[in-house]
């Protein structure tokens, strides 16, 4: 499996975990982007 495929697979797994928490889209996206880019994203940044 290539690095890109691994990264995509990990991103999909992370997205599934976050979506299972059933929080608002803004909270979920902030959490996802924070983990994906290893940089804190606040929900206020997404408004």
Backbone as CSV, one residue per row, in Angstrom:
resi,resn,N_x,N_y,N_z,CA_x,CA_y,CA_z,C_x,C_y,C_z
1,UNK,0.854,-1.176,0.000,0.000,0.000,0.000,0.899,1.237,0.000
2,UNK,0.597,2.195,-0.864,1.418,3.401,-0.954,1.129,4.328,0.228
3,UNK,2.036,5.267,0.453,1.868,6.220,1.557,0.578,7.020,1.390
4,UNK,0.289,7.427,0.164,-0.934,8.194,-0.086,-2.168,7.369,0.258
5,UNK,-2.160,6.105,-0.109,-3.290,5.223,0.208,-3.428,5.045,1.711
6,UNK,-2.293,4.905,2.400,-2.315,4.771,3.856,-2.867,6.034,4.496
7,UNK,-2.397,7.197,4.037,-2.866,8.466,4.586,-4.368,8.619,4.381
8,UNK,-4.847,8.283,3.203,-6.279,8.378,2.917,-7.063,7.410,3.793
9,UNK,-6.566,6.215,3.940,-7.231,5.220,4.773,-7.301,5.699,6.225
10,UNK,-6.221,6.275,6.718,-6.207,6.797,8.086,-7.177,7.965,8.230
11,UNK,-7.236,8.833,7.220,-8.153,9.975,7.259,-9.603,9.496,7.274
12,UNK,-9.902,8.478,6.492,-11.260,7.926,6.462,-11.600,7.302,7.808
13,UNK,-10.676,6.551,8.381,-10.905,5.956,9.700,-11.169,7.036,10.749
14,UNK,-10.364,8.092,10.714,-10.536,9.194,11.653,-11.898,9.853,11.464
15,UNK,-12.285,10.087,10.221,-13.584,10.704,9.934,-14.716,9.832,10.471
16,UNK,-14.614,8.530,10.298,-15.650,7.618,10.795,-15.748,7.688,12.316
17,UNK,-14.603,7.714,12.993,-14.591,7.805,14.456,-15.257,9.096,14.922
18,UNK,-14.929,10.199,14.269,-15.481,11.496,14.654,-16.980,11.534,14.389
19,UNK,-17.420,11.014,13.253,-18.845,11.042,12.918,-19.677,10.180,13.863
20,UNK,-19.099,9.125,14.382,-19.816,8.270,15.335,-20.139,9.012,16.628
21,UNK,-19.396,10.089,16.913,-19.627,10.849,18.142,-20.889,11.702,18.061
22,UNK,-21.424,11.870,16.863,-22.684,12.590,16.619,-22.676,14.003,17.193
23,UNK,-21.566,14.705,16.995,-21.481,16.111,17.401,-21.809,16.977,16.194
24,UNK,-21.869,18.284,16.404,-22.198,19.186,15.300,-21.139,19.098,14.206
25,UNK,-21.536,19.468,13.005,-20.611,19.424,11.865,-19.400,20.311,12.117
26,UNK,-19.618,21.484,12.687,-18.514,22.418,12.939,-17.499,21.817,13.914
27,UNK,-17.981,21.207,14.985,-17.091,20.573,15.961,-16.359,19.408,15.310
28,UNK,-17.090,18.602,14.561,-16.489,17.443,13.900,-15.416,17.858,12.905
29,UNK,-15.700,18.881,12.101,-14.713,19.338,11.122,-13.491,19.938,11.795
30,UNK,-13.684,20.692,12.854,-12.546,21.276,13.572,-11.650,20.170,14.120
31,UNK,-12.267,19.151,14.681,-11.502,18.032,15.230,-10.757,17.287,14.114
32,UNK,-11.443,17.043,13.009,-10.846,16.327,11.880,-9.659,17.099,11.301
33,UNK,-9.858,18.383,11.039,-8.779,19.191,10.462,-7.602,19.317,11.421
34,UNK,-7.884,19.421,12.707,-6.812,19.499,13.702,-5.940,18.252,13.670
35,UNK,-6.586,17.103,13.610,-5.828,15.844,13.570,-5.128,15.656,12.232
36,UNK,-5.804,15.996,11.155,-5.267,15.793,9.816,-4.013,16.628,9.581
37,UNK,-4.057,17.888,10.018,-2.935,18.792,9.765,-2.037,18.993,10.976
38,UNK,-2.348,18.297,12.077,-1.549,18.391,13.295,-1.381,19.851,13.716
39,UNK,-2.490,20.588,13.648,-2.512,22.008,13.985,-3.898,22.312,14.555
40,UNK,-3.960,22.998,15.695,-5.277,23.229,16.300,-6.178,24.116,15.445
41,UNK,-7.374,23.630,15.191,-8.393,24.393,14.476,-9.554,24.576,15.443
42,UNK,-9.931,25.816,15.685,-11.037,26.115,16.597,-12.339,26.169,15.807
43,UNK,-13.430,25.889,16.498,-14.719,25.943,15.802,-15.003,27.355,15.296
44,UNK,-14.473,28.350,15.977,-14.660,29.736,15.537,-13.964,29.994,14.199
45,UNK,-12.913,29.240,13.917,-12.189,29.391,12.654,-13.042,28.954,11.464
46,UNK,-14.084,28.188,11.720,-14.896,27.619,10.651,-16.204,28.370,10.426
47,UNK,-16.339,29.530,11.013,-17.595,30.269,10.826,-17.456,31.358,9.795
